[in-house]
């Protein structure tokens, strides 16, 4: 989203990802046993990390690069976390086991807790790591692990194998008992706290999986948990299942139904009409003048980028405070409005791609939050460096989860491209990672333009939003109303880069549809272009069509959700 106005998205099918594996336990090889892979989900073909347990919310399952099958583990190590993933399995005492796995990255380690380990450095291709160990005389479980090394970049792992006879002679097939006494111990407008009685198992319980309806939403090792990222004034039904080291799951606990507290506006408790305003381009107007003429209250301020060293700056070059951007913000607030900054965009050096870790990125976001006392932030995730890189997606989502936890009441928004029928591969992956990381994203905003020749801008926008709703429902287990309350639309007024024409009449239709379906956010690119210039083409300071000055902003101001 720079001088060319580009906000189109590429739809590649290959990308990087982040994930980490770990297995723990010590076992060694005296004598041979009928070899069989003792691990569950050894190649991550299930599409989830379970039953692997990974540190730092830095790991994910990716589709590329893989060694075998269609999935692999990616671990986005940070300066303070090696992104270790581990799995505890049942083993036989005094038995030899062989551990192997295919890994890729700088300094990748594979081993067993309390036993042998091995490592390699293979940044550009998968290499097999192999080690062996023998279990102790009374040992019945082992924990296998895989991890990278501090600040050495994302590693990948695939086809992990622990060969041996399994636990208890013929393998552990006995499931734990069901958890008992599930109850809610507290709730807010966006979270529910739960506790339950411990389960028992012939070998040992290693995890408890929390379900909302049919969807697993969280996995913990103890007997309590808080499920966050929920919608206000919404009923949820939870159950819990126990899981042992062999991957056997218990029957479900009793169910408990909880209605979250009321928010400030229903749904996510967040409604925002916030067109983009860009102080670095396109003859930026005085925002107070626009507000007085249109009644709009919010603006999305573009763009916060990296000025070097993971330091935020407007457009990557203008000081965070004291410049034209702060002047505009002061004018907006003096007129009774507020702003949400947008981090990222199509071009430039982005914090999400360049900060070394999720914690570093969270620190950069916090600088902006603290500088302006923000109520919301928007991560505009575009292009191959962020949107089409699963590791960076995970880093961004983890950072948003961190700042949301550290700033009570802060709303988090992610904005990304779409097809005419809903999210692309990378959009779907972003939503899935948000769920698996329990990131608590408040609004998923699509940019329904630059489709590649689509002419029906109202029909295509509605179809894209409905496709997003369907994906949110299937991923989070939400009903229609809850899914709509987490949706945002960010269009492009007048002519797009691909000559699609969103007229004031079409934008009014889109706004009316948005109101009738009670979505969370309506924005467009950009107020700088909300001026007439029929036949002017795609330029920075007018829409390229016949319209009234500030007409799109006036229409947007009528969005109430």
C-alpha positions as CSV (number, residue, x, y, z in Angstrom):
1,X,0.0,0.0,0.0
2,X,2.4,2.6,-1.2
3,X,2.6,5.1,-4.1
4,X,1.3,2.4,-6.4
5,X,-1.7,1.8,-4.1
6,X,-1.1,-1.9,-4.3
7,X,-2.8,-4.0,-1.8
8,X,-3.2,-7.1,-3.9
9,X,-2.1,-10.5,-2.6
10,X,-0.2,-13.3,-4.1
11,X,-1.5,-16.8,-3.6
12,X,1.5,-19.1,-3.5
13,X,1.2,-22.6,-2.2
14,X,4.7,-22.9,-0.8
15,X,5.9,-21.1,2.3
16,X,7.9,-21.4,5.5
17,X,6.3,-22.2,8.8
18,X,7.2,-22.6,12.4
19,X,6.9,-25.5,14.7
20,X,8.8,-27.5,17.2
21,X,8.9,-31.1,18.4
22,X,10.0,-32.7,21.6
23,X,10.0,-36.1,23.0
24,X,11.2,-36.9,26.5
25,X,12.4,-40.0,28.3
26,X,15.5,-42.1,28.4
27,X,15.7,-45.4,26.7
28,X,18.5,-47.5,25.4
29,X,19.0,-50.5,23.1
30,X,20.0,-53.8,24.8
31,X,18.8,-56.5,22.5
32,X,16.3,-55.9,19.7
33,X,12.5,-55.9,19.9
34,X,9.9,-56.0,17.3
35,X,10.4,-52.4,16.0
36,X,7.4,-50.1,15.7
37,X,7.1,-46.3,15.9
38,X,6.0,-45.6,19.4
39,X,5.2,-41.9,18.7
40,X,1.8,-40.4,17.9
41,X,1.5,-38.0,15.0
42,X,5.2,-38.5,14.1
43,X,5.0,-36.7,10.8
44,X,2.4,-34.1,11.8
45,X,0.1,-35.3,9.1
46,X,-2.9,-34.7,11.4
47,X,-2.4,-31.0,10.8
48,X,-2.1,-30.2,14.5
49,X,0.7,-30.3,17.0
50,X,-1.2,-32.7,19.4
51,X,0.1,-34.6,21.3
52,X,3.4,-32.8,21.0
53,X,3.8,-30.1,23.7
54,X,5.8,-27.0,22.5
55,X,7.3,-24.1,24.3
56,X,6.6,-20.4,23.8
57,X,3.7,-20.7,21.3
58,X,6.5,-20.6,18.7
59,X,5.6,-23.8,16.8
60,X,3.2,-24.8,14.1
61,X,2.4,-27.4,11.5
62,X,3.3,-26.3,7.9
63,X,2.9,-27.6,4.4
64,X,6.3,-26.6,3.2
65,X,9.2,-27.5,3.4
66,X,8.4,-31.2,4.2
67,X,10.4,-34.3,4.2
68,X,7.6,-36.8,3.7
69,X,3.9,-36.6,3.4
70,X,2.2,-33.2,3.3
71,X,3.0,-31.7,6.7
72,X,6.0,-30.9,8.9
73,X,6.8,-29.1,12.2
74,X,8.3,-25.6,12.2
75,X,9.8,-24.0,15.2
76,X,10.3,-20.2,15.1
77,X,13.0,-19.9,17.8
78,X,13.5,-16.6,19.6
79,X,16.4,-15.0,21.4
80,X,15.0,-16.5,24.6
81,X,13.3,-19.7,23.5
82,X,14.5,-22.7,21.5
83,X,11.0,-23.6,20.4
84,X,11.2,-27.1,21.9
85,X,8.5,-29.6,21.2
86,X,8.3,-32.8,23.2
87,X,6.2,-35.9,23.4
88,X,6.0,-38.3,26.4
89,X,5.4,-42.0,25.5
90,X,5.0,-45.2,27.3
91,X,8.0,-47.5,27.1
92,X,9.2,-50.9,28.4
93,X,11.8,-51.1,31.1
94,X,15.4,-52.2,30.2
95,X,14.7,-52.1,26.5
96,X,16.6,-50.6,23.6
97,X,15.1,-47.9,21.5
98,X,16.2,-46.1,18.4
99,X,15.3,-42.4,17.8
100,X,15.5,-40.7,14.5
101,X,14.1,-37.8,12.7
102,X,14.5,-35.6,9.6
103,X,15.4,-31.9,10.4
104,X,16.3,-28.8,8.6
105,X,17.7,-25.5,10.0
106,X,20.7,-24.1,11.9
107,X,21.5,-26.1,15.0
108,X,18.6,-28.5,15.4
109,X,18.6,-31.0,18.3
110,X,16.9,-34.3,18.7
111,X,17.0,-36.4,21.9
112,X,15.4,-37.9,25.0
113,X,15.2,-36.3,28.4
114,X,17.8,-37.7,30.7
115,X,19.4,-39.7,27.9
116,X,21.2,-39.3,24.6
117,X,20.8,-36.5,22.0
118,X,22.3,-35.4,18.7
119,X,22.3,-32.3,16.6
120,X,23.1,-31.0,13.1
121,X,23.2,-27.8,11.1
122,X,21.6,-28.1,7.7
123,X,19.9,-24.8,6.8
124,X,18.9,-25.6,3.2
125,X,17.9,-29.3,3.2
126,X,16.5,-32.0,5.4
127,X,19.1,-34.2,7.2
128,X,18.4,-37.3,9.2
129,X,19.4,-37.4,12.9
130,X,19.7,-40.7,14.7
131,X,20.5,-41.7,18.3
132,X,19.7,-44.7,20.5
133,X,19.2,-45.3,24.2
134,X,18.2,-48.0,26.7
135,X,15.5,-47.6,29.3
136,X,16.1,-48.0,33.0
137,X,15.2,-51.1,34.9
138,X,11.9,-49.6,36.2
139,X,11.3,-46.9,33.5
140,X,7.8,-46.8,32.0
141,X,7.8,-43.5,30.1
142,X,10.2,-41.4,28.0
143,X,10.1,-37.8,26.7
144,X,11.4,-37.2,23.3
145,X,12.3,-33.6,22.2
146,X,13.3,-31.6,19.2
147,X,14.4,-28.0,19.3
148,X,16.4,-25.3,17.5
149,X,18.9,-22.9,19.1
150,X,18.5,-19.3,20.3
151,X,18.2,-16.6,17.6
152,X,19.2,-19.1,14.8
153,X,16.0,-18.9,12.8
154,X,13.2,-21.2,12.1
155,X,13.9,-25.0,12.1
156,X,11.8,-27.8,10.6
157,X,11.3,-31.4,11.7
158,X,9.4,-34.3,10.1
159,X,9.0,-38.0,10.2
160,X,10.2,-38.5,13.8
161,X,10.5,-42.1,14.8
162,X,11.0,-43.8,18.1
163,X,11.4,-47.5,17.2
164,X,10.7,-50.1,19.9
165,X,8.1,-52.3,21.4
166,X,6.1,-49.6,23.0
167,X,4.9,-49.7,26.7
168,X,3.5,-52.6,28.7
169,X,4.6,-55.3,26.3
170,X,1.9,-55.0,23.6
171,X,1.7,-51.2,23.8
172,X,-0.5,-49.0,26.0
173,X,-4.1,-49.1,24.8
174,X,-5.8,-48.3,28.1
175,X,-7.4,-44.8,28.1
176,X,-7.4,-42.6,31.2
177,X,-10.6,-42.3,33.3
178,X,-12.8,-39.3,32.4
179,X,-12.2,-36.0,34.3
180,X,-14.8,-35.3,36.9
181,X,-16.5,-32.3,38.4
182,X,-15.9,-29.8,35.6
183,X,-17.0,-26.4,36.7
184,X,-16.6,-22.8,35.8
185,X,-14.5,-20.8,38.4
186,X,-14.9,-17.4,36.7
187,X,-15.7,-15.5,33.6
188,X,-15.3,-12.1,31.8
189,X,-16.7,-10.8,28.6
190,X,-14.0,-12.6,26.6
191,X,-12.8,-15.6,28.8
192,X,-14.0,-18.5,30.9
193,X,-12.0,-20.2,33.7
194,X,-12.5,-23.9,34.3
195,X,-11.3,-26.5,36.8
196,X,-11.9,-30.3,37.1
197,X,-10.9,-33.4,39.0
198,X,-7.9,-35.3,38.0
199,X,-8.1,-38.5,35.9
200,X,-6.2,-41.7,36.6
201,X,-4.3,-43.9,34.1
202,X,-2.4,-47.2,34.2
203,X,0.8,-45.4,33.1
204,X,0.0,-41.7,33.6
205,X,-2.0,-38.7,32.3
206,X,0.1,-36.3,30.3
207,X,-2.4,-33.7,29.2
208,X,-6.0,-32.5,29.4
209,X,-7.7,-31.3,26.2
210,X,-10.5,-28.7,26.6
211,X,-13.3,-28.6,24.0
212,X,-15.9,-26.0,23.2
213,X,-18.6,-28.0,21.5
214,X,-16.8,-30.4,19.1
215,X,-13.7,-28.2,18.8
216,X,-10.6,-28.6,20.8
217,X,-9.6,-25.1,22.0
218,X,-6.8,-25.6,24.5
219,X,-4.5,-28.3,25.9
220,X,-2.9,-28.1,29.4
221,X,-1.0,-30.3,31.8
222,X,-2.9,-29.3,35.0
223,X,-6.5,-29.5,36.2
224,X,-7.5,-25.9,35.5
225,X,-7.4,-23.6,32.5
226,X,-8.7,-20.2,31.1
227,X,-10.1,-20.2,27.6
228,X,-9.8,-16.7,26.2
229,X,-10.7,-14.9,22.9
230,X,-14.4,-15.5,23.4
231,X,-17.3,-13.2,22.4
232,X,-19.3,-11.3,25.0
233,X,-22.8,-12.3,25.9
234,X,-22.4,-15.6,24.2
235,X,-23.2,-19.1,25.5
236,X,-20.4,-21.8,25.4
237,X,-20.4,-25.4,26.4
238,X,-17.2,-27.0,27.5
239,X,-16.0,-30.5,28.2
240,X,-12.5,-31.9,29.0
241,X,-10.8,-35.2,28.0
242,X,-7.6,-36.7,29.6
243,X,-4.9,-38.0,27.4
244,X,-2.0,-40.3,28.2
245,X,1.6,-40.6,26.8
246,X,0.4,-43.2,24.2
247,X,-2.2,-40.8,22.9
248,X,-5.2,-42.6,24.4
249,X,-8.0,-40.2,25.2
250,X,-10.6,-40.6,27.9
251,X,-14.3,-40.2,27.6
252,X,-15.5,-36.6,28.0
253,X,-16.1,-35.1,31.4
254,X,-19.5,-33.7,32.3
255,X,-20.3,-30.6,30.3
256,X,-20.6,-27.1,31.7
257,X,-22.4,-24.2,29.9
258,X,-21.3,-20.7,30.6
259,X,-22.5,-17.4,29.1
260,X,-19.8,-14.7,28.9
261,X,-20.4,-11.3,30.5
262,X,-21.8,-8.5,28.4
263,X,-19.4,-6.3,26.5
264,X,-19.8,-2.8,25.4
265,X,-21.7,-3.5,22.2
266,X,-22.5,-7.2,21.7
267,X,-20.5,-9.7,19.8
268,X,-16.9,-8.9,20.4
269,X,-18.0,-5.6,22.1
270,X,-16.1,-3.7,19.4
271,X,-17.6,-1.8,16.5
272,X,-15.4,0.5,14.4
273,X,-15.9,2.6,11.3
274,X,-12.3,3.6,10.6
275,X,-11.2,4.5,7.1
276,X,-7.4,4.7,6.4
277,X,-5.6,8.0,6.7
278,X,-2.0,8.2,5.6
279,X,0.1,11.2,6.6
280,X,3.0,10.2,4.3
281,X,1.3,10.3,0.9
282,X,-1.6,11.6,-1.2
283,X,-2.0,15.3,0.0
284,X,-3.3,14.2,3.5
285,X,-6.3,16.2,4.6
286,X,-6.9,17.8,7.9
287,X,-8.7,15.1,9.8
288,X,-10.7,17.5,11.9
289,X,-12.1,19.0,8.7
290,X,-13.1,15.5,7.5
291,X,-14.7,14.7,10.8
292,X,-16.7,17.8,10.9
293,X,-18.0,17.2,7.3
294,X,-18.8,13.5,7.7
295,X,-19.3,12.6,11.3
296,X,-16.7,9.9,11.2
297,X,-14.9,9.3,14.6
298,X,-12.2,6.7,14.0
299,X,-9.3,6.6,11.6
300,X,-6.9,3.8,10.8
301,X,-3.5,5.5,10.7
302,X,-1.1,4.0,8.2
303,X,1.6,2.7,8.5
304,X,3.9,1.8,11.4
305,X,7.1,0.1,10.0
306,X,10.5,-0.9,11.2
307,X,13.1,2.0,11.2
308,X,15.8,-0.6,11.9
309,X,16.5,-2.8,14.9
310,X,12.9,-3.7,15.5
311,X,12.1,0.0,16.3
312,X,8.7,1.3,15.2
313,X,8.3,4.5,13.3
314,X,5.6,6.0,11.1
315,X,6.4,4.9,7.5
316,X,9.7,3.6,8.9
317,X,11.2,7.0,8.9
318,X,9.0,9.5,10.8
319,X,9.4,9.7,14.6
320,X,6.8,7.8,16.6
321,X,5.9,11.0,18.4
322,X,6.3,14.7,17.8
323,X,5.7,14.7,14.1
324,X,2.9,15.1,11.6
325,X,1.3,11.8,12.6
326,X,1.0,12.8,16.2
327,X,-0.4,16.2,15.2
328,X,-3.1,14.4,13.2
329,X,-3.8,12.1,16.1
330,X,-4.1,15.1,18.5
331,X,-6.5,16.8,16.1
332,X,-8.6,13.6,15.9
333,X,-8.8,13.2,19.6
334,X,-9.5,16.9,20.2
335,X,-12.5,16.5,17.9
336,X,-13.8,13.5,20.0
337,X,-12.4,10.7,17.9
338,X,-9.6,8.2,18.1
339,X,-7.3,6.1,16.0
340,X,-6.1,2.6,15.4
341,X,-2.6,2.4,14.0
342,X,-1.9,-0.1,11.1
343,X,1.3,-2.0,11.3
344,X,2.6,-3.4,8.0
345,X,1.0,-3.0,4.6
346,X,2.2,-4.0,1.1
347,X,5.7,-2.4,1.0
348,X,8.5,-1.3,3.3
349,X,10.4,-2.9,6.1
350,X,7.9,-4.5,8.4
351,X,8.2,-5.2,12.1
352,X,6.6,-8.6,11.8
353,X,9.1,-9.8,9.3
354,X,12.2,-8.1,10.8
355,X,11.8,-8.4,14.6
356,X,13.8,-11.4,15.7
357,X,11.1,-13.0,17.9
358,X,7.5,-12.8,19.0
359,X,8.7,-11.2,22.3
360,X,10.7,-8.6,20.4
361,X,7.8,-7.8,18.1
362,X,5.5,-7.5,21.2
363,X,8.0,-5.0,22.6
364,X,7.8,-2.9,19.5
365,X,4.0,-2.9,19.4
366,X,4.0,-2.0,23.1
367,X,6.1,1.2,22.4
368,X,3.3,2.4,20.1
369,X,0.5,1.3,22.5
370,X,2.2,3.1,25.3
371,X,3.0,6.2,23.3
372,X,-0.7,6.8,22.4
373,X,-2.7,4.9,25.0
374,X,-4.3,2.9,22.3
375,X,-7.6,1.0,22.5
376,X,-6.9,-1.1,19.4
377,X,-4.1,-2.1,16.9
378,X,-4.3,-3.4,13.4
379,X,-1.7,-5.8,11.8
380,X,-2.0,-5.4,8.0
381,X,-0.4,-8.7,6.9
382,X,0.5,-8.7,3.3
383,X,3.0,-9.9,0.7
384,X,5.4,-12.8,0.8
385,X,7.4,-11.5,3.8
386,X,4.5,-11.8,6.3
387,X,1.2,-13.1,4.9
388,X,2.9,-15.9,2.9
389,X,5.3,-17.0,5.6
390,X,3.7,-19.2,8.2
391,X,6.5,-18.6,10.7
392,X,6.0,-14.9,10.5
393,X,2.3,-15.3,10.8
394,X,2.8,-17.2,14.0
395,X,5.2,-14.6,15.3
396,X,2.7,-11.8,14.7
397,X,-0.2,-13.8,16.3
398,X,1.9,-14.6,19.3
399,X,3.0,-11.0,19.7
400,X,-0.7,-9.9,19.5
401,X,-1.6,-12.4,22.2
402,X,1.2,-11.0,24.4
403,X,0.2,-7.3,24.1
404,X,-3.5,-8.2,24.5
405,X,-2.7,-10.0,27.8
406,X,-0.5,-7.0,28.9
407,X,-3.0,-4.3,28.0
408,X,-6.5,-5.3,29.4
409,X,-9.2,-4.1,27.0
410,X,-7.0,-3.8,24.0
411,X,-8.6,-5.0,20.8
412,X,-6.5,-6.8,18.2
413,X,-7.2,-6.7,14.4
414,X,-5.6,-8.6,11.6
415,X,-6.1,-7.4,8.0
416,X,-5.3,-9.6,5.0
417,X,-6.2,-10.3,1.4
418,X,-9.0,-12.6,0.1
419,X,-10.4,-14.3,-2.9
420,X,-13.9,-13.6,-4.2
421,X,-15.1,-16.7,-2.3
422,X,-13.3,-16.2,1.0
423,X,-9.8,-16.6,2.5
424,X,-7.0,-18.0,0.4
425,X,-4.7,-20.8,1.5
426,X,-2.7,-18.3,3.6
427,X,-5.7,-16.6,5.0
428,X,-7.1,-20.0,6.1
429,X,-3.7,-20.8,7.6
430,X,-3.7,-17.5,9.5
431,X,-7.1,-18.2,11.0
432,X,-6.1,-21.8,11.9
433,X,-2.9,-20.5,13.6
434,X,-4.9,-17.9,15.5
435,X,-7.0,-20.7,16.9
436,X,-4.2,-23.1,17.7
437,X,-2.2,-20.3,19.4
438,X,-5.3,-19.1,21.3
439,X,-4.3,-15.7,20.1
440,X,-7.7,-14.1,21.0
441,X,-7.9,-12.0,17.8
442,X,-10.9,-9.7,18.0
443,X,-11.4,-8.9,14.3
444,X,-10.4,-10.7,11.1
445,X,-10.5,-8.0,8.4
446,X,-10.5,-8.9,4.7
447,X,-9.5,-6.6,1.8
448,X,-12.0,-7.4,-0.9
449,X,-10.5,-5.8,-4.0
450,X,-7.7,-6.5,-6.5
451,X,-9.4,-9.8,-7.1
452,X,-8.0,-10.0,-10.6
453,X,-10.7,-8.7,-12.8
454,X,-13.8,-9.1,-10.6
455,X,-16.5,-6.5,-11.7
456,X,-19.3,-7.2,-9.3
457,X,-17.7,-5.4,-6.3
458,X,-20.8,-5.7,-4.0
459,X,-21.5,-9.4,-4.9
460,X,-17.8,-10.3,-4.6
461,X,-17.4,-8.5,-1.3
462,X,-20.4,-10.2,0.2
463,X,-19.3,-13.6,-1.1
464,X,-15.8,-13.1,0.4
465,X,-17.2,-12.1,3.7
466,X,-19.5,-15.1,3.8
467,X,-16.6,-17.3,3.0
468,X,-14.7,-15.8,5.9
469,X,-17.7,-16.4,8.2
470,X,-17.8,-20.0,7.2
471,X,-14.1,-20.5,7.9
472,X,-14.4,-18.8,11.3
473,X,-17.4,-21.0,12.2
474,X,-15.6,-24.2,11.3
475,X,-12.3,-23.2,13.0
476,X,-13.6,-21.7,16.2
477,X,-16.9,-23.5,16.6
478,X,-18.9,-20.3,16.5
479,X,-22.4,-19.7,15.4
480,X,-23.3,-17.3,12.6
481,X,-23.8,-14.2,14.9
482,X,-20.5,-14.8,16.7
483,X,-18.6,-15.3,13.5
484,X,-20.0,-12.1,11.9
485,X,-19.1,-10.2,15.1
486,X,-15.4,-11.0,14.4
487,X,-15.4,-9.9,10.8
488,X,-14.1,-6.7,9.3
489,X,-14.2,-5.4,5.7
490,X,-11.6,-3.0,4.3
491,X,-12.4,-1.9,0.7
492,X,-10.9,0.5,-1.8
493,X,-12.9,3.5,-2.9
494,X,-13.3,4.3,-6.6
495,X,-10.8,2.6,-8.9
496,X,-8.6,-0.2,-7.6
497,X,-5.2,-1.1,-9.0
498,X,-6.9,-3.6,-11.2
499,X,-9.5,-1.0,-12.4
500,X,-12.3,-2.5,-10.3
501,X,-14.8,0.3,-9.6
502,X,-16.4,0.6,-6.2
503,X,-18.9,3.5,-6.6
504,X,-20.5,5.4,-3.7
505,X,-23.7,3.5,-4.4
506,X,-21.9,0.1,-4.2
507,X,-20.1,1.2,-1.0
508,X,-23.4,2.1,0.5
509,X,-24.7,-1.4,-0.3
510,X,-21.6,-2.9,1.4
511,X,-22.1,-0.7,4.4
512,X,-25.8,-1.6,4.7
513,X,-25.0,-5.3,4.4
514,X,-22.3,-4.9,7.1
515,X,-24.8,-3.2,9.4
516,X,-27.5,-5.8,8.8
517,X,-25.0,-8.6,9.6
518,X,-23.5,-6.8,12.6
519,X,-19.9,-7.2,11.6
520,X,-17.2,-5.5,13.7
521,X,-15.3,-3.2,11.4
522,X,-15.7,-1.2,8.2
523,X,-12.7,0.6,6.6
524,X,-11.5,1.6,3.2
525,X,-8.3,2.7,1.5
526,X,-8.1,5.7,1.8
527,X,-9.4,9.1,3.0
528,X,-6.6,10.7,1.0
529,X,-8.4,9.4,-2.1
530,X,-11.9,10.4,-1.1
531,X,-12.1,13.3,-3.6
532,X,-13.4,13.4,-7.1
533,X,-11.3,13.1,-10.3
534,X,-13.4,11.4,-12.9
535,X,-11.0,9.9,-15.5
536,X,-8.1,10.6,-13.2
537,X,-7.0,7.0,-13.0
538,X,-5.5,5.3,-9.9
539,X,-3.7,8.0,-8.1
540,X,-3.0,8.9,-4.4
541,X,-5.2,12.0,-3.8
542,X,-8.5,11.2,-5.6
543,X,-10.6,8.2,-6.4
544,X,-10.5,8.2,-10.2
545,X,-14.3,8.5,-10.4
546,X,-17.0,11.2,-10.1
547,X,-18.1,11.6,-6.5
548,X,-18.5,14.2,-3.8
549,X,-15.6,15.2,-1.6
550,X,-15.5,12.9,1.5
551,X,-18.5,10.9,0.2
552,X,-17.0,7.5,1.0
553,X,-16.1,8.7,4.5
554,X,-19.6,9.9,5.0
555,X,-21.0,6.6,4.0
556,X,-18.5,4.8,6.2
557,X,-19.5,7.0,9.2
558,X,-23.0,5.4,8.9
559,X,-21.6,2.0,9.9
560,X,-22.9,1.0,13.3
561,X,-22.4,-2.7,13.3
